Amino acid sequence: MASPKVVLITGGNSGVGYEAVKIFLEAHKPYHVLLAARSLEKATGAVESIKKECPGAKNTVEALALDVTSDESIKKAFEQVKANPGHVDALINNAGTHPPLSYNIPLTFPGATFDPEFVAGNVSLRDCFNKAYDVNVTGAHITSWTFMPLLLKSADPRLLFVAGLSHMTVANEGPYFPTPPQPAGWPKQIDFETIGYRCSKTALNMLMLDWNHKLKADGVKVWGVGPGFLATNLGNMKEKVKGMGGGHPSEGGVLYKKVVEGERDDQVGKIIDKDGLVPL
């Protein structure tokens, strides 16, 4: 029997990450999934829940504490994985965060967005941007950088970054903004803001392109993967988002698995979604 591929999924304790862990756990091909969350308590709790939901799964899952905003946490996680299983075949930079659930917003984007918290007056404009970049860009970069020695030990290494509302070409050709045109005057009254999130995800696209460029000689396949508009539990707005056409979070997990299993190898170095290529 073939040795299981080791798949590390950051932010695996909720949303798309959680569903992705289940999909790999129940896959026909052998996998060992490292479910990473900001704390061991969150990771362990998610593992226990998933095992109950997938009682017949033959693949294995392991809890891993990994906070992408903490260099110390990333390093500790690296040392744990280095000790056992000793390598990583696919690193899926799925981690995100969200504003407190007391602020009732439909947070369905992959990654971190603090724009609604700024609109609500709960964080400063600087923190709105910096916190989103810390998770979506810096955290993904440092995690990839730290774990690269283990990824390079794989016979078929794959590196995934999670794309979002980040498409400069589409926005430039327009219209591609979730907010309506604004009347003259200041300040603007924008109820649903996304610009901090979108800027961070646009930066993540460049990060993905740079990693793809640097790793060509190493044989590492790199993508930006857009899970799509999905109805997660974040924001307590799952049913409303479903009514708006949001899909089930498992759709993102299905796409992750297709990428890991080679079904999108003709689109390496690109941003993709379930339907094909997505413009930068």
N, C-alpha and C positions, 0 to 999 in steps of 0.2 A: 504494500500500500504506500502511495506517495506521502511524503512528509507534508504536514499541513502548512499552508502559507500563513505567515504572521502578518496580521493587519492591525495597525494601531489607529484608532479613531479618537481624536480629541473631541471633547464635548459630547461624549457618548452616553451621558446620563439623561438626556432629554431630546425632544424634537426629532429632527432628521437623524442625528447621530444615534439616538436610541433605536430607532427603527432600522438603521443600517446595521447595527450590531445584531439584531434579530435576524436580518436577512442573511448575513454571513454565517450566523450560527446554524441556520436551517438549510444552508446551501448543500448541494450534492457533492461539490468538491470539498476537500478537507481544509479547514481554516482553524487557526487559533487567533481569537480576537482579543486585543488589549483594549479594554474599555477605559478610556482616560476621562477623569473628571477633576474639578478643582480641588476636591478633597477625597481622601480614601473613603470617608463615610458616604459621600454621594456616589462614588464609583461602586462601592460594595452594595449599597442599596439598590442601585440600578441592575447590577449583576443578579442579585437575588430575585428581583421582579422579572427580569428577562427569562431566567431559568423556569420560573413558574408559568410564564406565557408560552414557553417553547419546551415543554416536557419531553418531547421526542427527539430533540436535536442531538445529533451525534458529534457535532463540532464543539469546541471548547471556548470559554470566555474567561478572562482574568481581569480583575479590578486593578487600576493603576491611578495613583494620585499624580495629576499633572495640571498645574495652573499655568497657562501660557503667559500670564503677566508677571511671573516670578522666575527669575533666572535660577534661583536655588531649587525651586520645585522641578523645573525642567531638567536640571542636572541630576537630581535625585532619581527622577523617573528614568533617565538615561542609564544610570548605574544599575537600576533594578532590571531593566530590559537587557542590558549588556550581560548581566550575570545569568539570566535565563529569560527568554530562549536564546539570546545571544545575537539575534539579527532581526531585521524588520523587512518584509517584502513589499508592503504598501503602507505609506504614511498618509493618512487623510486628515488634513488640517481643517477640521469641521468646527472647532471650538468657537463659541460666541458667548455673549452675555446679554443681559436684558435689564431694563429699569425695574424698580420694585413693582410687584404686581398690583400694588395699591393704585398705581396709575394705569387705568384701564384702557390699553391701546392694543390694536391688532398687530402685534409684532410677529411677522411671518417671514422676515428676511433671514437668510443664513448669515451668521456673524453677529456683530454687536452694533446696536444703534442706540445712541443717547439723545438723539434729536427730540423725541417727545418729552424727555425730562427737561431739556432746555426750554421748550415751549411752555411747559408747566411751571417753569421758574425754579426747578429743583436742582439744577446744575448750571454752572457758568457756561458761556459759549466756548471758552477755551477748553474746559473739561469735556464738553460735548464732543469736540473733535479729538482731543488727545486720548480720551478713553477708548473711542472707536478705533483709532489707529493702533493703540497699544495691543488690543486684542486681534483685530483683523489683519494687521500688517506686521507690526513688530513681533507680536507673539508667534504668528505663523512662521516668520523668518527665523527667529531664534530657535524655535522647536525644530525646524527643518535643518538648520545649521548644526545643532547639537546632536541630532539623531542620524546625520548623514553617514558617519562611519558604520553604523549598523545597517543602514539601507544599502550601502555599497557592498555589504557581504552577501546580499541576495543575488540569485542567478537571474532574477527578473524584477528589478527594483522599479517601483512606481511611486510618484509623488503627486498628490492631489491638493489643489487649493480651491476653496469654495467661492465661486464668483457670485455676484449679486447685481443690483441695479447700477451698472458701472460702464455702460456702453457709450463712449464718447462720440463715436460716429453717428449713432442713432440720435443721441441728444442734440448733436450739432445740426443734423438734417431736420430734426424735430417734426412736430412737437413730441417731446418725450419727458414730460414732467408730471408728477402726481398731483401737483398743486395747480389750480386754475390761474389764468393771467391775473396779475395784481394791479389794482388801481394806483394812481399816483399818490404820493404822500408817505410819511414815515412815522411810526414803524409799520411794517406790513403785518397784516393779521393772517397768519398761516396756521391753520389748525393741525395739519398733519405734515410735519417736516421730515425730510430724509437726507438733506444735503451732506451732513457730516458722515453718515453711513456711506453714501454714494461716493464721496471723495475717497474714503478709505478703501472701498472696494475697487475703485479705479486704480489706486496705488497698488493694490494687491495684484491686479492684472500685470503691471510692469514687473512686479516681483516674480510672478510666475514666468514671464518671458525671460527674465534674467537667469532664473534657475535652469530653465530649459536650455539656454545658451551655454551656461557653464558646465552642464552635466552631459552634454552630447557625447563626449569621448568616453564617459563612464557607462553609457548604456542605460541611464535612468530615464524613464519615460515620465513626462511632466504634463499636467493639464490644469486648466481652470475649469471647474465643473459647476454649472448653475443648476441647482436642484429644482428651481421654479417657484411659483407662487403656491405655497403650501399652508394648510391649516394646522398649525401646531397649537399646543396648549398655552404657549406664552401669551400673556396679556389677557387671559380669561376671555378670549374672543373667538374661540375655535369655531363655534357654530355660525357666527356672523361671517367669518372668513370663508367658511364652506359655502355660505349663501352667495358670496361674491365670486365664486368659482374656484376657490382654493382647493388644491388637491390634497390627498392624504400624505403625511410626511414620509411614508414608506416609499413613495415615488422617488424621492431623493436617494434613499438607500438602494433601490433597484439600479439607479444610474451609477452610483458608486461601484456596485458589484460588477456591472457591465464593463466599466473602465478597468477595474482590477483584473477581470478575466479576459481582457484583450479584445473585446468587441468594438472598442473605439481607437484601436491602435493606428488607424489611418489618419487620426486627427491629433496626434501628439503635438504638444506645444501650442495648442489652440484653446480657446474658450468654447465649451460645448454645453448643450443642454440635451434633453431627451430627444429633441427633434433634429439635432445636427449642430452645425457650426453657429456660433453667435459672434457678431461683429464686435470688435474692440470699441 
